[in-house]
C-alpha cells in the first residue's frame, strides 16, 4: 500500500534514467568513431608522404593494433559501465522506495490509523547469524554471563552438574548385544535414539539421531568407523540420505588408529562397501583447517552426492586452534535442512559433542529462547550418552 501511495511512478523514472544513460553512451561512442576516422585520414596522408613502405607498414600495423586494443577495451568498458549504472540506479530506487515506505508508515502511526507495521527483517529471525536487535542483545547477554563466570566458574559448573550426570530412563540393550561393533566399551549407544539399520542381516550401528527443535537440520552422531563396521556406516549413509560428513579426527593420532579409511582419499579413487560404490570427484585442500572432498555414492537403490569435510588438526582431548571453522561447518550443514549431517570423531562424544552443542546453543540464542549451557548439554546427553565428555571441550 505504501508503494502505491508513492507520488511518482518508480518504474517510469527508472526507465527515463536508463534512457538518458543510453543516450550518453551513444554520444561517447559517436565521439570515439569520429576520433578513429580522423586517425585513419591522418594515416592515409602519412602513407602518401612516406616513401619507405616498410616504415609505413610498420606504423600502419602499430596503429591497427592500437585501434583493435582500444576497441576491445571500449567494449569491455561499455559493459562494465552499463552493469555499474544499472546496479546504481536499482540501488537508488530501492533506497527511495524503502525510505518512502518508512515515511508513510511513520505518518500513519502518528495519526493513529495503524498501530504498527513490521518490516521483513523484524518478523523473520535469521538462523545463521544475529541480524535483528533482539538477536544481538541475546548474544551479548549470553557472552556477558559467560565472561562473568570466568574459567573457574565454568570449571565449577562442569564438575558440579555435568561430570557425573547420567540421563534418566535410558537403556543400552542393543549396545550390550553388539560389543564387537563398539570402538570403546564405556561409550554407550542408548536404545532410545540409536539409528536402526534396515534391510540388513543386523540392525545395529553405534550412531544416534540428534534432531528436532531447536535444530535447523538433523544430525547423526557416531563413532569413527572400524574395519568391521565400514559396511554398516555406508548402509546408514544411503538409508538416511546424508548430505555432509564431518570427520573431526584423523585416521591415526599419536600412533593409534582412531578411524578406518572408509572413503577414497584421492581424486578419481573408488571404493565399494556393502554394495555401495563411492567415488572421489574432487579434493580441496587449500584451507588450513579443513579438507573438503566431494563424493558420489551409488548403490542400494540410491544415488547421492555428498561432501566429506575432515578437520586436519583438532587434537584428541584438546582445543582446536581455529575458532571460526566450527561456524563454517555448521553453516554448510544448514544448507540441507531435509538431509542429515553425520558428525563423528573417534568415540563420537567429545569433539562431536562440541560441534553439535555449539549448534544447539546458537539456535537457542537466535530463536530468543532462554537457556543455560548446562541444561542444553544435559538435554543432548538424553540423546547421546556422555555428550561433551571432557572438561576441555566444555
N, C-alpha and C positions, 0 to 999 in steps of 0.2 A: 504493500500500500504506500509505503514511503517513497518507493521509486516512481510509482505512478503519479504522485503529487509533485514530482520534480517540475521546476519551472521551464525547463527546456529538454528537448529530446536528445539524450546522450548518444544514441546511435547516429543520428544525423550530424551531430557536432563532430563525432569521431571520424565519420566519412569525409566531412569537409576538411579536417586537418590532414587526413591521408591524401586527399586530392591536392592540397597545397604542397605537400611533400613531394608528390609525384611530379608536379609542375616544376618545382625547384630542381629535382634531379634531371628533368628533361632539359632545362636551361643549362645545367652544368655539362650534360652530355653534348649539347649543341656547341658549347664553347670549346670543348675538347676536340670535336670534329673540325671546327674552324682552325684550331691551332695545328692539327695534323695536316690539314690541307695547305696551310702556309708553309709548313716544313717541307712538304712534298714539292711545292713550287720552288722553294729555295734550293732543294736538292737538284731539281732539273736544271735550274740556272747554273748551279755549280758544275754539273756534269758537262754542260756546253762549254764552259770556260776552261776546264781542266783538259790537258792533252794526255795525261797518263791514265790509261784505262784502269791500271792496277790500283792506283790511288782512289779513283772514282769508285771502283767496285768495292774497295775496302771500306770507304766511307758509306757507300750505299748499304752494304751489308751491316755495318755498325748501326746506321740509322734504323734499318729494318728490324734488327734485333731489339733496339731500344723501344721501337714502336710496339713490337709484339709483347715485350715485358710490360710496357705501360698499359697496353690493352688488357692483359690478364690481370694486372694489379687493379685497373679501373673496375673490371667485372667483379673481382673479389671485394673491393671496397664498396661497390654498389650494393652487393648482397649484405655485407656487414652493416652498412648504413641503414638499409631497409629493415633488417631484423631489429637493430637497435631502436630505430624510430618507432616501429610497431610496438615493441615492448614498452617503450617510454610512454607512448600515447595510451596504451592499455592500462599502464600503471597509474597515469594521471586520472583517467576516467574512473577507474576502480576506487581510487582515493576520493575523488569528488562524490561518487555515489555513496560511499561509506560515510563521509562527513555530512552529506545532506540527510542521509537516513538517521544518523545520530541526532542531528539538529532537529529534525522532525519529531523524533521520539521525545527529546527533552522538552520541546514546546508542548506536546500533548500531555506529558506528565505534569508540567507546571499548571496547565489549565484543568487538570483533574479528570480529563476524558479517559485516560488509561492509567492503570496503576504502575505497570512495569512491563517492559518487553526485553527479554534476554537475548543477547547475541549468541550465535552458534558456539563461540569459544566458551561462553559461560555455562551452556547447557550440556556440552559434550566434554567429558573428562578424558584426557589422554591416558592411555595405558602404557605409554613408553617413557615419558618424562613429565615432570611437573610443568604444566603450561598455564593453569589458572592461579589466581592469587591464593585461593583456598588450598590448592595442592602445594604451592610453595610454602605456605605457612605451616602445613602439615609436616613437610620435610624439615623445616627449620626447628619446629618444636621437638621433633624426634632427635635431631642432632644435638640440640641443647641438652636434652635429657641424658644422652649418651656421654657427651663431654662432661656433664656434671657428675656422672658416676665415676668416670676415670677408669684406668686399668684395674686398680684394686677393687673398685666397686663391681666391675664386670666379673672379675675372678670370684668374688664372694658370691655373686648371684649364681654362677655356674656350679660352684661347689655345693651350694645350698639347695638349688631347685632342679638341676639337670644331671649332675654326675651319677646319681643312683636312681634317677627317675625311670620307672617301668610303667608303660601304659596298662591300664586295667582291661580285663576282659579280652585278651588276645590269646590265640592258640598257635601251636607250632607243629601240628601233626605231620604235614607234608614235609617239612624241613627234616624232622627226625627220621622219616622213612627213606630219605634220599641223601644220606650223608656223603656219598661218593660224588654228588653233584654240587657240593658246597665247598667253596675255597677255604673258608675258615669255619671251624666248628662252633665258635662262640658268637658269630654274626648271624642272627636268626632271621629267617624269612617267615613272616607271620601269615596265617591262612586267610585272614580277612581281606587282604589287599593284594595277594600274590597273583601274578599273571598265570593263567591256566592255558596251557598249550592244547590245541585242538587237532584232530585228525592225525594223531601220532600214537606210538605204542605206549608212551607215558606222558603225563601232562605237567610235569614239574620242571621249573626253571627258577633259579634264585633271582627273582625280579618282582618288583611291586609297582602297582599303579599309584600315582600321585596326581589327582585331578579334582575338578570341581572348584567352587569359589575358594579363594579369590583369583585363581589362576586363569590366565587368558587361554593357554593351551595346555594339553595334558602332558605329563611326564611319565616315563618308566625308569625307575632307578634299579640298577642291577650291579652285580659284582663283575669284575673283569672275567671274560670267558676263559674257561680252561680247555685243554685239548679235547676232553671228553664231553664238553658242553657247547662247542662252537656250532655244531649242527642245531642244537636247541636254540641258540642265540639267533641264527638266521631264520629258523622257523618262526620265531617270535617277531622278527623284523617284518617278514612278509605278512604274517597274520594280522599284525596291528597297523600295517601300512605306515611305517616310521618315516619321518621326513628328515630328521637330523640325528646324528650320533655324536655325543660329546664324550671324548675319551680324555680323562683328566690325569692319567698316569702314563708311564712308558711301559713298553713290553718287559724290560728289565730295569730294576732300580737297586742300586747298591749290590750288584751281582746276584740278585734274586729275581726269579720270574714273578712278575706281577700281573701279567695278562698274556693270553695266547695271541699269536699273529693271525687274527681272524679275518683280515681283509687284504687284498693285494696292494702292497705299498707303492709299486712302481707304475708309471703311466703305461697303459697298454697291457698291464698284467691281468690275469684272470684266475679265479679260484672257484671251486664248487663245493658246497656244503649242503647236505640234506636235499639234493635235487635243485638247489638254488645256485645259479651261475652269477658270480659277482665280477664285474669288470671295472677297472680303474680308467676313467676317462680323462682326468686332469688333476694335477697336484700344484697347489700354490703354497710355496714355502718362503715367500718374501716377508711374511710377518715374523717379528722377533719372538712372538709368544705362541702363535697357533699355526699348525699345518692344516690346510683346508684341502680335502680330497673329494672330488666329485665321483660318485659311484653309480653304477647301473646294476640293478639286481632283477633277475628274471627267473621265475620258477614257482611251482605250487599254485598255478593259476593267477599269478600276479606279475606285474612289471612295474618296478619302482625306480625313480631317480631320487637319490638322496645325497646328503653331504655328510662327510665324516670330518670332524674337527678334533685334532689331537693337540692337547696342551703340552708344550715341549718341556717345560721346566718347573712344574709345581712339585716341590719336594714332599715326599711322604712325611706326615707328622710335622709339617711346616707351613709357612705362609708364603704365597707366591709374590714375586717382585712386581708384577703388573697389577695395578688396581683398576684398570679400565677393561681388561679382557673379559671379566665376568659379565659386564654390561653389554659388550659386543656379542657375546654368546647368547645372552637372553633376548637381545633384540632380534637376532636371527630366528630363535625358536618361536617368537611371537608371530612370525610371518606365516606360520602354518597352524592355524587355530583348530583345524579338524584332524590333523595327523599328529601323533605324539612324538616327542623327542626323547631318545634314550640318553641317559646320563649314567656314566659309570667311571669308577676309579678301580682300585684293586678289590677292596672289600665292599664298596658300594654304599658306604655310610658316612665317611669322613669328608673328603673333598667333594663327593657327590652331594652330601648334605649341605655343604656351604653354598653351592650354586642354587639348589632348589629353595633353601631357606632364604637366600637373598631375594629370589624372585617373589616369594610369598610376602616378605616384608615390603618390597617395592609396591606390589599390587595393593596391599592393605593401606599403604600411605596414599597411593594415587586415588583410591576409591573413598578416601576420607573416613576410614573406619578406625575406631580406637583399637589399639592392640599393644601388646608387650612382646619383646623378643622371646622371653621365657615361655609365654603361653603359645606363641607361634611354633616354637620347636617342640613343645610337648604335643601339640596337635599333629605335627609331622611324624613324631615317634609312634603315634597310633596307626600310621600307615607303613612306616618302615622302622623296624626296631633299632634303637641306639643311633638314630639320626644325629649328626653333628656330635661325634663320639669323643672328640678331644678338645681340651680347653683352648689350644692354639687356634683351632678352627672357629670356636665361638668368639 
